[in-house]
């Protein structure tokens, strides 16, 4: 399929100090020579929520429909998008064992955002020297630092 859409490369990562605990997310987007980096954090969250939030934040900043390759070290995000999502939706956001899907609020946001783009998913091994993944990890840790409150000592 030939497309005139912009091709965007996105590296995402989440971090959590304790799980649950203080968490952060980071995303590095690249289109040609243009690079945009984002990060944020939450006081009480989980690693999986931060991994998902990174992808959501990256997709939200795209101003038009793009071809996006998402690089993530999160098998949870990857499997959720490639293997579990369609079944969850078909079962009314229930797992195969009829339990409520965890993080359903984020899965629904992610599902809506993915519909606006042509997204492909690539797993990368975390902390293995991939420059984009390493930068996303740094950004996620900046997200953690952004919500940590000094204890006043």
Order of alpha helices (4+ residues) and beta strands (2+ residues): beta-beta-beta-alpha-beta-alpha-alpha-alpha-beta-alpha
